[in-house]
Amino acid sequence: MSMEPEPEGKAVHRRARRSWISALPLLVIPLLAYVGFAGAGADFATSRFDVNLPSGGVWHIALGDILLVVGLGLLFFEILKATRTGGASIIDHALSMIVFVACLILFLIWDRAATSTFFLLMLMAMTDVIAGFSVTINAARRDYGTSSPA
């Protein structure tokens, strides 16, 4: 947001335009990575590296775990994006819904997507859709001063 003085000395608030790419759902990244790895025949349960813990235990980290951690981190930013209002948020919600529907279709018809890792990524996409619409509805209710009767 920039402030430019008008000839009378009043400040005018102008919003910076956002790029269309900012409306793309971030959860596409781990989902495309999953599809790419699954298409190449990767095993998501095989340990990729191990971490020795102070307790003496060994934490085995698999590719599926890494994708889930990346997905959870990106879901946080998707929920932050859901708090925006305006025309770009509608496009963001629509694209998030498309990502979720694509995940659901892949989960149901592609045998390599029938894993717990993909299912949890699909639940993250669903959470993004639900959170986006919920936040938008609550913001609209607040902006227009409507509330449920007491």
C-alpha positions as CSV (number, residue, x, y, z in Angstrom):
1,M,0.0,0.0,0.0
2,S,1.5,3.3,-1.0
3,M,0.5,6.8,0.1
4,E,0.6,9.6,-2.4
5,P,-0.3,13.2,-1.5
6,E,-3.1,14.8,-3.4
7,P,-2.8,18.5,-4.5
8,E,-4.7,19.6,-1.3
9,G,-2.3,17.6,0.8
10,K,-4.6,14.7,1.6
11,A,-3.1,11.2,1.5
12,V,-4.6,8.7,-1.0
13,H,-4.3,5.0,-0.2
14,R,-3.6,2.9,-3.2
15,R,-3.4,-0.9,-3.1
16,A,-0.6,-2.6,-4.9
17,R,-1.8,-5.0,-7.5
18,R,-1.2,-8.6,-6.9
19,S,0.1,-11.0,-9.5
20,W,-2.2,-13.8,-10.7
21,I,0.5,-16.2,-9.6
22,S,-0.2,-15.2,-5.9
23,A,-3.6,-16.8,-6.3
24,L,-2.2,-20.2,-7.1
25,P,-2.6,-22.6,-4.2
26,L,0.7,-23.5,-2.6
27,L,-0.5,-27.0,-1.9
28,V,0.0,-27.7,-5.6
29,I,3.8,-28.0,-4.8
30,P,3.8,-31.1,-2.6
31,L,0.9,-32.7,-4.7
32,L,2.8,-32.3,-7.9
33,A,6.0,-33.6,-6.2
34,Y,4.0,-36.6,-5.0
35,V,2.6,-37.3,-8.5
36,G,6.1,-36.9,-10.0
37,F,7.7,-39.2,-7.5
38,A,4.9,-41.8,-7.7
39,G,5.0,-41.7,-11.5
40,A,8.7,-42.5,-11.3
41,G,8.0,-45.4,-8.9
42,A,9.3,-44.0,-5.7
43,D,8.5,-45.8,-2.4
44,F,7.2,-43.2,0.1
45,A,7.6,-45.5,3.1
46,T,11.3,-46.3,2.6
47,S,13.6,-44.4,5.0
48,R,15.6,-41.7,3.2
49,F,17.8,-40.7,6.2
50,D,17.9,-41.4,9.9
51,V,18.3,-39.0,12.8
52,N,19.9,-40.2,16.0
53,L,18.0,-38.8,19.0
54,P,19.4,-38.1,22.5
55,S,17.2,-40.9,23.9
56,G,19.1,-43.4,21.8
57,G,16.2,-43.9,19.5
58,V,16.5,-43.5,15.7
59,W,14.0,-41.5,13.8
60,H,13.6,-42.8,10.3
61,I,12.4,-40.1,7.9
62,A,10.8,-41.2,4.7
63,L,9.9,-39.3,1.5
64,G,6.2,-39.4,2.5
65,D,7.1,-37.7,5.8
66,I,9.0,-35.0,4.0
67,L,6.1,-34.3,1.7
68,L,3.7,-34.1,4.6
69,V,5.9,-31.6,6.5
70,V,6.2,-29.4,3.4
71,G,2.4,-29.7,2.9
72,L,1.7,-28.6,6.5
73,G,4.1,-25.7,6.2
74,L,2.4,-24.5,3.0
75,L,-1.1,-25.1,4.5
76,F,-0.2,-22.5,7.1
77,F,0.6,-19.9,4.4
78,E,-2.6,-20.9,2.5
79,I,-4.7,-20.2,5.6
80,L,-3.0,-16.8,5.9
81,K,-3.8,-16.1,2.2
82,A,-7.4,-17.0,3.0
83,T,-7.7,-13.9,5.2
84,R,-7.4,-11.6,2.2
85,T,-10.6,-10.1,0.8
86,G,-11.3,-9.0,-2.7
87,G,-11.5,-10.4,-6.2
88,A,-8.2,-12.3,-5.9
89,S,-9.5,-14.3,-2.9
90,I,-12.4,-15.6,-5.0
91,I,-9.9,-16.9,-7.6
92,D,-7.8,-18.4,-4.9
93,H,-10.7,-20.2,-3.4
94,A,-11.8,-21.5,-6.8
95,L,-8.3,-22.8,-7.6
96,S,-8.1,-24.4,-4.2
97,M,-11.3,-26.2,-4.9
98,I,-10.0,-27.4,-8.2
99,V,-6.9,-28.8,-6.5
100,F,-9.0,-30.6,-3.9
101,V,-11.3,-32.1,-6.6
102,A,-8.3,-33.2,-8.7
103,C,-6.8,-34.9,-5.5
104,L,-10.0,-36.7,-4.8
105,I,-10.3,-38.0,-8.4
106,L,-6.6,-39.1,-8.3
107,F,-7.1,-40.8,-5.0
108,L,-10.2,-42.7,-6.3
109,I,-8.9,-43.7,-9.7
110,W,-5.1,-43.9,-9.6
111,D,-3.6,-46.9,-7.7
112,R,-0.3,-45.1,-6.9
113,A,-2.3,-42.4,-5.0
114,A,-3.9,-44.9,-2.7
115,T,-1.5,-44.2,0.1
116,S,-1.9,-42.6,3.5
117,T,0.6,-39.9,2.4
118,F,-1.6,-38.9,-0.5
119,F,-4.7,-39.1,1.6
120,L,-3.3,-36.7,4.1
121,L,-2.2,-34.3,1.4
122,M,-5.7,-34.5,0.0
123,L,-7.1,-33.7,3.5
124,M,-4.8,-30.6,3.6
125,A,-6.2,-29.5,0.3
126,M,-9.7,-30.0,1.7
127,T,-8.8,-28.0,4.9
128,D,-7.6,-25.2,2.7
129,V,-10.9,-25.1,0.9
130,I,-13.0,-25.2,4.1
131,A,-10.8,-22.6,5.9
132,G,-10.8,-20.3,2.9
133,F,-14.6,-20.3,2.6
134,S,-15.1,-20.1,6.4
135,V,-12.7,-17.1,6.8
136,T,-14.3,-15.3,3.8
137,I,-17.9,-15.9,5.1
138,N,-16.9,-14.6,8.6
139,A,-15.1,-11.6,7.1
140,A,-18.1,-10.7,5.0
141,R,-20.4,-11.1,8.0
142,R,-18.2,-8.8,9.9
143,D,-17.9,-6.2,7.1
144,Y,-21.6,-6.0,6.5
145,G,-22.5,-6.0,10.2
146,T,-24.7,-9.1,10.1
147,S,-24.8,-11.3,13.1
148,S,-27.0,-14.1,14.4
149,P,-29.8,-12.9,16.6
150,A,-29.2,-13.3,20.3
